[in-house]
């Protein structure tokens, strides 16, 4: 059984009372015995024996009363000192974890996030310390994420800016007029920068839970069929076969049509980008899928592409994350598409699962709560 701090104080004080009470009873009994022995030696003489019984009792009472007053005073001084020392000890024991925690908090306040306080109990102090350790861990992860984000943003911005700067400097040094081809290339880089900034803005709003969504009843089956038709041309240009299947129509969900469209555009674009020529991409929608006692609409985007290693799956929805080699900055996008899709789906009360096997393909499954 885990003792709480309150129970520990109660038990400690109870033990203190028992110890003091027991010690007082034992010492009083021993003192009374010694007191009668001393009275027998000092007071019992011929004059005492010749006194009347009532006088003998008064003599005994006077003797014992005088001695007991001194005993009581000394006893109280002794036990008060014991109580104070015990209280000092128990207060020190109870405040040691707090002192360690305060010292750790001061280090965090100074900017040192590499702090971990040992958890030595399972009481309230232990829970507070464990919560503090969890908090510092999340702070370290957030700080590391912030550093990676700054580095990734700087890298993504540097590439198009460097291209534009180089071309403009060459045009300036040669003194020749800028050909339309260069202007088109510069415009492409400007568009790339604009899309990156817009994606970062939208992603930051979604992560903060401040993304404005216009929820309306949406026939998801009809919208998916339209999305597949829109991207099928690109798939066919890459030598891919794309298909759509729905087991029931209509499938109504409460959703922001524009954001949900962006989710599936991102998933299909990735599937096209990483599926070799001759591959297949299929979109399947299922109605009334039960998951943890909640009914969802389930949409699967399956490809026969290059797949994703198992160790990479946990980071797949991180900002700017790309699977090494195959999903590099040169062959892929900005690395924000899946993160945006993940947060958009979460904002709709759903979630995304992914199953993949290298060289065999990947399946992204989007779960959205079924509309009433």
C-alpha positions, 0 to 999 in steps of 0.5 A, spaced: 500 500 500 502 506 498 502 511 503 500 518 502 504 524 505 498 525 510 498 518 512 505 519 513 505 525 517 499 521 521 503 515 522 509 519 524 505 523 529 502 517 532 508 513 533 511 520 537 505 520 541 506 512 543 513 513 544 512 519 549 506 516 552 510 509 553 516 512 555 512 517 560 509 511 563 515 507 564 519 512 567 514 515 572 513 507 574 520 507 575 521 513 579 515 512 583 518 505 586 525 509 587 521 515 590 518 510 595 524 506 597 528 513 598 522 515 603 523 509 607 530 510 608 529 518 609 523 519 613 521 513 616 524 514 623 521 513 630 518 520 630 514 518 624 512 511 627 510 514 633 505 519 629 498 518 628 496 514 621 493 521 618 499 524 620 503 519 616 499 520 610 500 527 610 507 526 611 507 521 605 503 526 601 507 532 602 514 528 600 511 525 594 508 531 592 514 535 592 518 530 589 513 529 583 513 536 582 520 536 580 519 530 576 514 533 572 517 539 570 524 535 568 519 530 564 516 535 561 522 539 559 525 532 556 519 530 552 518 537 549 525 537 547 524 530 544 518 532 541 521 538 537 527 534 535 522 529 532 518 534 529 525 537 526 527 530 523 520 529 520 519 536 517 526 535 514 524 528 511 518 531 508 521 537 505 527 534 502 523 532 496 521 539 495 528 542 496 530 538 490 524 540 486 525 547 488 533 546 486 531 543 479 525 548 478 530 554 479 535 550 474 529 550 469 528 557 470 535 559 468 534 555 461 537 548 463 532 543 461 537 537 462 534 536 469 531 530 472 529 529 479 530 522 482 523 519 484 524 515 490 517 515 493 510 513 490 506 518 494 504 525 492 511 528 492 513 522 487 507 524 483 509 531 483 516 529 481 514 525 476 510 530 473 516 535 473 520 530 469 515 529 464 514 536 463 522 537 462 522 532 457 516 535 453 520 542 454 526 538 451 523 535 445 519 542 444 526 545 444 529 540 439 523 541 435 524 548 435 531 548 433 529 543 427 524 547 425 528 553 424 534 549 421 529 546 416 525 553 414 532 556 413 534 551 409 528 551 405 528 558 404 535 558 402 534 554 396 530 558 392 533 565 394 540 562 392 537 560 385 534 567 385 540 571 387 544 567 383 540 568 376 539 576 378 547 577 379 549 573 373 544 578 369 546 584 372 554 582 371 552 580 364 548 587 363 544 583 358 536 583 358 533 578 362 530 572 358 523 570 359 525 563 361 529 566 367 523 570 369 519 564 369 524 560 373 524 566 378 517 566 378 517 558 380 521 559 385 517 565 388 511 561 388 515 555 391 516 560 397 509 563 397 507 555 398 512 554 403 510 560 407 502 559 406 503 551 408 507 553 415 502 558 417 496 553 416 500 548 419 502 553 425 494 554 426 492 547 426 498 545 431 495 551 436 488 548 435 486 555 432 485 553 425 478 555 422 474 550 419 467 551 416 463 544 417 458 542 413 455 536 411 459 533 405 458 527 401 465 524 401 464 519 396 462 524 391 468 528 393 473 523 393 471 521 386 472 528 383 479 528 387 481 522 383 478 524 376 482 531 377 489 527 379 488 521 374 491 525 368 497 526 372 497 519 374 496 516 367 502 521 365 507 517 370 504 511 367 500 509 373 493 506 374 488 509 378 482 507 381 476 509 386 471 504 389 465 506 394 461 500 397 455 505 399 453 512 396 452 517 399 457 517 405 456 523 409 460 527 414 461 533 417 467 536 414 470 542 411 470 541 404 476 545 402 481 542 408 479 535 407 480 535 399 487 538 401 488 532 405 486 527 400 490 531 394 496 531 399 496 523 400 494 522 392 500 526 390 505 522 395 502 516 392 504 518 385 510 521 386 513 515 390 510 509 385 514 507 379 511 507 372 506 501 371 504 501 379 497 502 381 494 507 386 487 505 389 482 509 393 477 505 397 471 508 401 468 504 407 462 506 411 460 505 418 467 502 420 467 501 428 474 503 431 474 503 439 466 503 439 466 509 435 463 509 428 467 512 422 468 513 415 474 509 412 478 512 406 484 508 404 489 510 399 493 504 397 499 504 392 504 499 390 510 504 390 517 504 394 514 503 401 517 506 407 521 502 412 518 501 419 523 505 423 521 511 419 513 510 420 513 513 427 516 520 424 512 520 418 507 526 420 513 530 423 514 537 419 519 537 414 520 529 415 522 525 409 524 518 408 532 518 407 534 517 399 528 516 396 524 522 399 529 527 399 529 535 398 530 534 390 525 529 389 520 530 394 516 536 396 517 541 402 516 535 407 509 539 410 504 535 406 503 529 411 504 533 417 498 538 414 494 532 412 495 529 419 493 535 423 487 537 418 484 530 420 485 531 427 481 537 427 475 533 424 476 529 430 479 523 426 486 520 425 490 517 420 494 510 420 499 508 415 501 501 413 507 500 409 512 495 406 519 497 402 518 495 395 511 493 396 507 499 397 504 503 402 497 504 405 494 511 408 487 510 412 483 516 414 478 515 419 473 521 419 467 521 424 460 519 420 456 525 420 449 524 423 
